[in-house]
Amino acid sequence: IVVGIVVLVNQLEGNLLQPVLMGKTLKLHGLVILIGLTAGTVLAGITGAIISVPLLAAAWGVVQVWDGPDKPARPWRQKRVESAEAR
């Protein structure tokens, strides 16, 4: 019974909680994270599983700022200009 509970908790954490929490943190969909983890694990084992999600997040960041070959990349996040009245 204890082994069954441990396996259940491990599967729940690995297949549900991690993609949901990482998805919110990295602003990626949970399914994208699951596919990335699966592909990283199949291609490179444990090392691939560890580096697959950061690589996906970096690639998504590049896609978001890429405007094309003839235009420079726009800033990822523009800083808000605080007015003197707000202080």
Residue, then its C-alpha position, 0 to 999 in steps of 0.5 A: i500500500v505504501v509503495g502504491i501511495v508513493v508511486l501515485v504521489n510521484q506520478l501526480e507531482g511529475n505529470l500534473l503539478q510540475p507542468v502546471l507550476m512551471g507553465k505559470t512561472l515560465k508562461l508556457h502551456g502545461l502540454v508544451i512542458l510535458i512534450g518538452l520533458t518527454a522529448g528531452t528524456v527520450l533524446a538525452g535521458i535524465t540530462g535531457a529532462i533537466i535541461s529541456v524546459p529551460l531550453l523551451a523557455a529560452a526558445w519561446g523568449v526568442v520567438q516572442v522578440w523575433d520580428g524577422p531577418d530585416k528588423p531588429a528584435r523589439p524589447w522583451r519587456q518595456k519598462r514603465v515610465e513613472s511620472a513624478e506625480a505618482r510619487 
